Amino acid sequence: QVQLVESGGGLVQAGGSLRLSCAASGRTSSPSSMSWYRQAPGKQRDLVASISWGGTINYVDSVKGRFTISRDKTKNTMYLQMNSLKPEDTAVYYCKAAYGLYAYWGQGTQVTVSS
């Protein structure tokens, strides 16, 4: 069973930075891709950024130029560096890992940006 452990969320003022981490364990193989999603209160869960194990990266337009996704293959860990945070970035951030047709989710970490 795959386990995803997220960390790095918290409270920050607008313009500040946070770095989220997501460590995957429980499988000997590496995930084919990993992604960050976020869900604000009363809204659906939306994709923020994704990275394939081959290195292909995608961002939602609203975070381009502010967020950077990366991964450490040796640790099966993914990161999300979030700079120039805005109040509208406030949400629970979830990590997702895909192993072929199977997808696994982390428990989520709260990010709150105060104005």
Order of alpha helices (4+ residues) and beta strands (2+ residues): beta-beta-beta-beta-beta-beta-beta-beta-beta-beta-beta
